[in-house]
């Protein structure tokens, strides 16, 4: 397989990498760049556990080829950790026990942060839509929804 040089802008830092045509973004993020918050659940885009932002849009990194992201902005949870909105969301997830096993938590937090930057007080329905592509097998979603309400500044519903 022929490798191609691409530059991934991940969390504000440019990373020149060599990729094969079939290399998925998730694999390059985890194996080449050490972004361990990006998890693989299903590998088919059904669970959303691998969600990241590409040019500000929430995507499943298991469905994107790394070469598709050449020159684009990729944001993982690691890139949001110092953001005040993310700190509020993380605190509310902890306070509400929304991170039980923790497997879906990074993707849930990225999706919640994405929602929070567009809506300061989202409705329950807006939260459900924002996280609808991410499966959680532990919490039943109630704690996650409450956490997002609180983290966005709207308080608990």
Order of alpha helices (4+ residues) and beta strands (2+ residues): beta-beta-beta-beta-beta-alpha-alpha-alpha-alpha
